Amino acid sequence: MEQALLEAIQNISANFQAPFLDKHEAAKLLKCHPDTLKKWRDQHMEEGIHFFQNPGGEYLYNRELIIDWMVNRNDQAAHLQAIAVWNSRKLCNQKRRRSA
């Protein structure tokens, strides 16, 4: 029983993809140099949506939206739709359930 549980946890962990990536992971995912990623961040990405800076000064990138940005760089409407969907899934944008 314990072995089966351990294997199930390992399978979940192996398939888990962190929602935020550091600059090296993001650059590798987008197949670019970290300096190119910085240039794109400065020119095309929005803080709080595509990336944020943690208290230690490190930039972390939103995996889902940087992939979508790369795929839809030439289709702004499609990318804005992806941002809207992402925003709607954030907990702070969820409707609260009222208790009876």
N, C-alpha and C positions, 0 to 999 in steps of 0.2 A: 504494500500500500504506500509506504513512504517513498519507495523507489519510483513508483508510478507518478506520484505527486511531484517529486523532484524533476523527473523527465518532462512533465507537463510545463512546469515553471521554466525549465531550460528552453523548451520549444517556443514559449511565449517570448522569452528574453531574446532569443535568436532572431525572431521576426519583428521585434520592436524597433521602431525608428524614432529617434528623438525628434520632437517637433522643432527644436532650435539647434543650429549648428554653429560652431566657431568658424573663424575665417578660413582656416585650412580645410575643414570638412566641406564648407560651402564652395570654396574654390575647386576642390576636387570634384564635387558633385556637378558643378557647372562647367568643368573642364577648362578652367582658366587659371591664371596666376593670381595670387592674393592681391597684388597691386592692381590688376584689372578689375577684380571684385570691388576694391576700394573706389576705383574710378566710377564704376557703375553705381555703387552705393551713393556717392556724392552727386552724381548727375541724374540718376533715374529712379532711385528707390526712396521710399518715405519712411522716416523713423517712426517707430510704433506700429508699423504695418509689415514692412519687409525685414526690418532689423530693429534692435534696440541695443543700447549700451548699458552693460551691467555696472554696479557700483565700483568694480575694480578697473573699469575702463575698457574691458573687452567687448567687442561687438559680437552679438549673436544674431543669426539670420533665421528667419522663418522658413523652414524647409518647404512647406507646401506652396507658399507664395513666391519664393524665388524660382522654384521650378516653373510655376505658372508664368511668372514674368518672362523667363527665358523662352518658353514655348510661344507665348503670345506677345512678344515684344512689338510686333507690327500690327497687333489687333488690340488697341487700347480698350475697346468696349468689352471684349472677352475677359481681359485682365481685371477691369473694374468689376465685372460680375463675380469673378473669383474672390476679389477682396470683399465684396458685399456678403457673399456666402460665408466666408471666413469670419467676418465681423458678427454675423447673425448667430454663429455657433459659440461665440465667447460667452462664458458664464454671466458676465456683467450685462449682457444683452438678452438674457433669458427672462421670460416672464416668471414672476414669483408665484408659487402656488399658495393660495390662501387656505388656511385651516378652518374647519367649520366650528 
